[in-house]
Amino acid sequence: MILLLQMSTTLFFNDKKTFHFSALASYEINGKKKDTDIKTGDLLSIEGGLGKTFYMMNAEKTAPKGILNAGLIYYLQYKVTNDQIPVPVFGTIETDKDRVGGIGAEVNYFHIGCSTSAGFRWIAEVEAINRFQGNTFFLTLAHVFSFKKK
């Protein structure tokens, strides 16, 4: 069983809400794994970013043809309690807590006319303790489908 508690906020630094900071904090409480005596430790995760929104105007400057969001992104994840793994003869072993942080950049563009968005995200992990460390790249392409009644 897993219990997940989350809290988030977005702060806007100007009246047009084009300069913003967001944060999401999650606390994951893990129970024993099904049909075992293994218990994964609880996790605290914090993630978010600092970004700027740009409106790409049409030639007449009357309406936006696209929206560009760009900024810095981050995350931190900490194992708050130890993993508990039962081992015959030795009893229960508690592993060391792990942690990792990541910082990177993200850019997304939404084309209003064709309801399509494209994005790129890169995150470099830092300070990984008791876990792998690396870089992550995401490329996204999405289309918004609308089903309107006529």
ZAVEXRO-691511 format. One line per 5 residues: their letters; for each residue x negated, y, z of N, C-alpha, C. Coordinates in steps of 0.05 Angstrom, whole numbers, plus 5000, padded with zeros to 4 digits. Example, Ala and Ser with C-alpha at 12.3 -4.5 7.8 and 13.67 -1.06 7.14 Angstrom:
BEGIN
as = 4736 4886 5156 4754 4910 5156 4736 4934 5156  4743 4955 5142 4727 4979 5143 4742 5001 5157
***
This chain:
BEGIN
milll = 4983 4977 5000 5000 5000 5000 4982 5025 5000  4990 5045 4985 4976 5070 4984 4996 5093 4990  4987 5111 5006 5003 5135 5012 4986 5159 5002  4998 5175 4985 4983 5198 4973 4997 5223 4981  4981 5241 4994 4991 5268 5002 4976 5288 4984
qmstt = 4991 5307 4973 4979 5327 4956 4989 5355 4962  4972 5375 4957 4979 5403 4960 4963 5418 4938  4976 5437 4925 4963 5452 4904 4972 5481 4904  4956 5498 4890 4963 5526 4887 4949 5537 4862  4960 5558 4851 4947 5573 4830 4948 5602 4838
lffnd = 4925 5616 4836 4924 5644 4842 4919 5659 4815  4934 5680 4811 4931 5697 4787 4918 5723 4795  4899 5732 4780 4883 5756 4787 4891 5781 4771  4911 5779 4753 4920 5802 4739 4950 5800 4734  4963 5822 4726 4992 5823 4723 5002 5805 4700
kktfh = 4986 5802 4679 4994 5785 4656 4990 5756 4662  4978 5749 4684 4972 5721 4692 4955 5707 4672  4935 5721 4661 4917 5708 4642 4890 5701 4655  4885 5709 4679 4860 5702 4693 4869 5688 4718  4860 5663 4722 4872 5646 4744 4852 5627 4756
fsala = 4858 5619 4780 4843 5598 4795 4863 5578 4806  4857 5553 4803 4875 5532 4813 4860 5512 4830  4874 5500 4849 4863 5480 4866 4884 5459 4873  4876 5434 4873 4893 5412 4881 4878 5395 4901  4889 5391 4925 4877 5374 4945 4894 5349 4949
syein = 4882 5326 4948 4896 5301 4952 4883 5284 4974  4899 5271 4990 4889 5253 5010 4903 5226 5005  4887 5206 5000 4897 5179 4993 4891 5161 5017  4913 5150 5029 4910 5132 5051 4915 5104 5040  4894 5087 5042 4896 5060 5031 4901 5039 5053
gkkkd = 4919 5020 5047 4924 4998 5064 4907 4974 5055  4912 4951 5067 4898 4927 5058 4907 4919 5030  4888 4908 5014 4895 4898 4988 4913 4873 4990  4932 4870 4972 4951 4848 4973 4937 4821 4974  4946 4804 4991 4936 4777 4994 4907 4775 5002
tdikt = 4895 4796 5014 4868 4796 5024 4867 4811 5050  4843 4810 5063 4838 4827 5086 4820 4850 5080  4817 4856 5054 4800 4879 5045 4816 4904 5048  4804 4924 5060 4816 4951 5062 4797 4972 5050  4806 4985 5029 4791 5007 5017 4793 5032 5034
gdlls = 4771 5046 5037 4772 5071 5053 4789 5093 5041  4797 5111 5058 4814 5133 5050 4797 5154 5034  4810 5168 5015 4796 5187 4998 4808 5215 5001  4790 5235 5001 4797 5263 4999 4787 5273 4973  4804 5284 4956 4796 5294 4930 4805 5323 4928
ieggl = 4788 5340 4917 4794 5368 4912 4786 5374 4883  4804 5386 4868 4798 5392 4840 4812 5417 4831  4802 5429 4809 4814 5453 4799 4796 5467 4779  4801 5494 4776 4785 5509 4758 4791 5538 4758  4773 5553 4745 4775 5582 4741 4777 5586 4711
gktfy = 4799 5599 4702 4803 5601 4673 4815 5627 4664  4814 5630 4638 4825 5654 4624 4842 5645 4601  4865 5657 4598 4884 5652 4576 4882 5674 4556  4881 5667 4530 4880 5686 4508 4903 5680 4489  4918 5701 4481 4940 5698 4462 4930 5706 4435
mmnae = 4931 5687 4415 4923 5693 4388 4948 5703 4373  4947 5729 4366 4971 5741 4354 4972 5737 4324  4996 5738 4313 5000 5735 4284 4990 5761 4270  4990 5761 4244 4979 5784 4229 4993 5810 4235  5019 5808 4240 5035 5833 4246 5032 5841 4275
ktapk = 5018 5826 4292 5014 5831 4320 5041 5833 4335  5061 5817 4326 5087 5818 4339 5093 5794 4357  5079 5772 4352 5083 5747 4367 5058 5730 4367  5054 5715 4388 5030 5697 4388 5034 5674 4369  5013 5666 4355 5013 5642 4339 5000 5619 4353
gilna = 4984 5625 4374 4971 5605 4389 4962 5615 4416  4956 5596 4434 4947 5602 4461 4922 5587 4466  4901 5601 4475 4875 5589 4481 4870 5592 4511  4864 5570 4524 4856 5570 4552 4827 5560 4554  4810 5574 4569 4782 5566 4571 4773 5572 4600
gliyy = 4755 5555 4610 4745 5561 4637 4727 5539 4648  4719 5544 4673 4703 5525 4688 4721 5506 4704  4713 5481 4707 4728 5462 4722 4710 5448 4742  4722 5437 4763 4706 5424 4784 4723 5402 4797  4709 5384 4811 4722 5365 4829 4702 5355 4850
lqykv = 4712 5348 4872 4697 5336 4894 4714 5312 4904  4700 5290 4910 4714 5267 4922 4697 5255 4944  4710 5252 4967 4696 5241 4991 4711 5217 5001  4696 5196 5008 4708 5173 5022 4708 5181 5051  4731 5183 5063 4734 5193 5090 4730 5170 5111
tndqi = 4740 5146 5104 4736 5123 5122 4721 5101 5106  4708 5084 5120 4693 5062 5107 4711 5041 5095  4701 5028 5074 4714 5004 5064 4709 4982 5084  4728 4964 5087 4726 4941 5105 4729 4915 5089  4707 4900 5088 4707 4875 5072 4700 4852 5090
pvpvf = 4720 4833 5094 4714 4810 5111 4695 4790 5096  4674 4781 5110 4655 4762 5099 4653 4739 5119  4658 4714 5109 4656 4691 5127 4629 4690 5141  4628 4682 5166 4605 4679 5183 4596 4706 5195  4596 4728 5178 4587 4754 5188 4609 4771 5200
gtiet = 4634 4764 5195 4656 4781 5204 4663 4802 5183  4672 4825 5192 4679 4847 5173 4655 4866 5169  4649 4871 5144 4628 4890 5137 4640 4916 5130  4630 4938 5140 4639 4964 5132 4617 4977 5115  4625 4985 5091 4606 4997 5072 4602 5027 5079
dkdrv = 4580 5037 5069 4575 5066 5072 4595 5082 5056  4601 5106 5065 4620 5123 5051 4606 5134 5026  4622 5137 5004 4611 5149 4980 4623 5176 4976  4610 5192 4958 4620 5218 4951 4609 5225 4924  4622 5244 4911 4613 5254 4885 4626 5281 4880
ggiga = 4612 5297 4864 4623 5323 4855 4618 5326 4826  4634 5342 4813 4631 5347 4785 4637 5376 4778  4623 5386 4758 4627 5414 4749 4625 5413 4718  4641 5429 4705 4640 5429 4676 4656 5451 4664  4665 5447 4639 4679 5467 4624 4702 5454 4609
evnyf = 4723 5470 4603 4746 5459 4589 4757 5481 4571  4765 5473 4547 4779 5492 4528 4802 5477 4515  4825 5490 4514 4849 5479 4502 4862 5500 4484  4872 5491 4461 4885 5509 4442 4912 5497 4435  4934 5514 4438 4961 5505 4430 4970 5522 4407
higcs = 4975 5509 4384 4985 5523 4360 5016 5522 4361  5028 5545 4364 5057 5547 4368 5072 5537 4344  5064 5545 4320 5079 5539 4296 5082 5509 4291  5061 5493 4296 5064 5464 4291 5066 5448 4318  5069 5462 4340 5073 5450 4366 5051 5429 4372
tsagf = 5026 5435 4366 5004 5417 4370 4983 5429 4387  4970 5414 4404 4949 5424 4420 4924 5406 4417  4901 5418 4421 4876 5404 4420 4859 5414 4443  4843 5396 4455 4827 5404 4478 4801 5389 4480  4782 5401 4493 4756 5389 4499 4749 5394 4528
rwiae = 4740 5374 4542 4732 5377 4570 4706 5362 4574  4687 5374 4588 4662 5362 4595 4657 5366 4625  4650 5345 4639 4644 5346 4667 4618 5331 4673  4599 5345 4686 4574 5332 4695 4577 5326 4725  4572 5301 4732 4574 5294 4761 4547 5301 4775
veain = 4550 5309 4799 4526 5316 4816 4530 5304 4844  4507 5299 4857 4508 5290 4885 4524 5264 4889  4522 5245 4871 4536 5220 4874 4521 5203 4894  4534 5195 4916 4523 5178 4937 4538 5152 4937  4524 5129 4936 4536 5102 4936 4556 5098 4914
rfqgn = 4551 5109 4891 4567 5105 4867 4552 5114 4842  4562 5107 4819 4549 5116 4794 4553 5145 4790  4534 5157 4775 4536 5186 4768 4532 5189 4738  4547 5207 4725 4544 5211 4696 4558 5235 4686  4562 5236 4660 4577 5257 4647 4602 5245 4636
tfflt = 4623 5261 4635 4649 5253 4623 4657 5273 4602  4666 5262 4579 4676 5279 4558 4704 5270 4551  4722 5289 4547 4750 5284 4539 4756 5300 4514  4767 5287 4494 4779 5300 4471 4808 5293 4471  4825 5314 4469 4854 5308 4469 4867 5321 4445
lahvf = 4887 5308 4434 4903 5319 4413 4932 5310 4419  4950 5330 4419 4978 5324 4427 4997 5339 4409  5020 5327 4405 5041 5341 4390 5067 5341 4408  5081 5363 4408 5105 5365 4424 5129 5359 4405  5144 5338 4412 5167 5331 4397 5192 5343 4411
sfkkk = 5210 5353 4395 5234 5365 4406 5258 5351 4394  5276 5343 4410 5301 5330 4401 5324 5348 4408  5332 5364 4389 5354 5384 4393 5380 5373 4382  5401 5378 4397 5428 5372 4387 5437 5393 4368  5449 5384 4346 5459 5404 4326 5489 5406 4326
***
